[in-house]
Amino acid sequence: MYKVYCDFDATVTNNDLWHLLFTKYGKPEAFTIWKEFGRGKMTASECIAFACSTVSRIDRAEAEALFTQETIRPGFKEFTEFLSEKGIELSIVSDGFSCYIRPILEANDLLVPYHANDIEITDEGELSIDFKNGRESCRACAACKCGHIISTSGDDDTIVYVGDGYSDVCPIEISDIVFARDTLLRTCGEKGIPHHPFNDFFQVREILKNYLKDRPKYKREQARRARKQLVINE
């Protein structure tokens, strides 16, 4: 069985909502703190917690109105309908925040389950944080994508991953079929991971159709080994 996992910010959406949130409501330190992540001195969850601490006086209604103005990438809704028709499970895996993922999905009538950071706007206009989807050994994401993929798939499943950036670097190692855009394209090339470039989900759908027709049980051996090793390491 094929299972599809998809990043959210700048993958499902056209723009990065994380960047939008902290540009409007946070302080510059919400962005500069990530230098410490790059140096290996802080984890993703530590950087996110610090970034959230720079936010204050958010008007929830104003923020949700801002979030729901964001457009989704062309073809995504049609892609979800295609997967539903084929009986293929789709999950959004994001290191983003529930406070903007949920309203955007609802505004576009998309009933797609998501795995993300449980971060909400409080009555005081701050951000509450719950890293309930973290994994102790994972420094790269606060909401571990690999852990979710492993826990919701089996040995017989073909894992499809769609993404664009830094939080997608680990998942592409354990995925059989990878669709990449933006900086993830370069990462795939550097790591020697086979991948399909894409700009919209119409392209993803057409390529996946060919896999389902010609290679219904496709596996990438390196991805299978990486999944197995991840389980062993835990």
DRENZA-816051 format. One record per residue (C-alpha): residue in three letters; x, y, z. Coordinates in steps of 0.1 Angstrom, whole numbers, plus 5000, padded with zeros to 4 digits. Example, Ala and Ser with C-alpha at 12.3 -4.5 7.8 and 13.67 -1.06 7.14 Angstrom:
2
Ala512349555078Ser513749895071
END
This chain:
234
Met500050005000Tyr501250354992Lys501150615019Val501750985013Tyr503351235037Cys503451595029Asp505151905044Phe502852215049Asp504652555049Ala505652645013Thr504652295001Val500852275007Thr500752655009Asn502452884985Asn504253075013Asp505853005046Leu503353085074Trp505953045101His507853335085Leu504753545082Leu503753485118Phe507153595133Thr507553875108Lys504254035119Tyr504153945156Gly507653845167Lys510954015171Pro514053985149Glu515553745174Ala512953485163Phe514953445131Thr518553505143Ile518253235170Trp518452975142Lys522153045138Glu522552855170Phe520652565155Gly523052575125Arg526052565148Gly524552255166Lys524252445199Met520452435201Thr517752195190Ala514852285168Ser512452275197Glu514652505217Cys514852755189Ile511052735183Ala510352795220Phe512653095220Ala511053235189Cys507653195204Ser508753385235Thr509353695213Val505653705204Ser503153915223Arg499854095219Ile498453885190Asp494853945182Arg493553595175Ala490853695151Glu493153915132Ala495853645130Glu493453375118Ala492053615092Leu495653675080Phe496453305080Thr493353215060Gln494253465032Glu497153225024Thr496553034992Ile497252664988Arg499452534960Pro497652464928Gly496452104925Phe496552014962Lys492851984966Glu492651774934Phe495551564947Thr493751484979Glu490651384960Phe492751154938Leu494350984968Ser490950934984Glu489650774953Lys492550534953Gly492250454990Ile495650604997Glu496250765031Leu497651125031Ser499151295062Ile500551635066Val503751635086Ser504951975096Asp507352145120Gly504952435118Phe502152535142Ser498552405147Cys497352765151Tyr497752835114Ile497552485099Arg494152405112Pro492352735101Ile493952715066Leu492752355061Glu489352435074Ala489052745051Asn489852525021Asp487552245032Leu490452005035Leu489951715059Val493551605060Pro495051475093Tyr498151665104His501151605126Ala502651935139Asn503652135169Asp500652205192Ile501152585194Glu498152805199Ile497353175204Thr496353235240Asp493753475253Glu496653695264Gly497953715228Glu500953495234Leu501853155221Ser501252835241Ile503652545234Asp503252175236Phe505951965219Lys503951645223Asn505051515188Gly508751545196Arg511151245197Glu513951265223Ser516751165199Cys515651405172Arg517251755172Ala516151855137Cys512451885142Ala510251975173Ala507551755157Cys509551465145Lys508451375110Cys510451045108Gly508950915140His505450975127Ile506150815094Ile507650505110Ser504750475136Thr502050505110Ser503450285082Gly504449925079Asp507149715062Asp504949655031Asp504050025026Thr505650244999Ile506450575015Val505850894993Tyr507251225006Val506551574993Gly508551865007Asp510652175002Gly513052265030Tyr515252195060Ser512751995081Asp512351755052Val515951655051Cys515551355075Pro512251225060Ile513651195025Glu516250945038Ile513550695047Ser511150765018Asp510750544987Ile509550824964Val510451184969Phe508951494954Ala511151804961Arg511152174954Asp513152474965Thr516152394988Leu515152034991Leu516051984955Arg519652064962Thr519751844993Cys518451554973Gly521251604948Glu523851634975Lys522651314992Gly522151124959Ile518551064967Pro516350994936His513651264934His511051434912Pro511051814910Phe507651974912Asn505952314911Asp502352214917Phe500351904928Phe499051844894Gln502551724885Val502851514917Arg499451344909Glu500451254873Ile503851114883Leu502250914911Lys499650774887Asn502450624867Tyr503950464898Leu500650314908Lys500150174873Asp503650054865Arg505249994899Pro502549924925Lys504949774950Tyr507950004944Lys510650014971Arg513850204974Glu516349974991Gln518350255008Ala515150395022Arg514050055036Arg517450015053Ala517250365067Arg513850295082Lys515049975097Gln518050145112Leu515950425127Val513850165145Ile516949985158Asn518550315170Glu515350395191
END
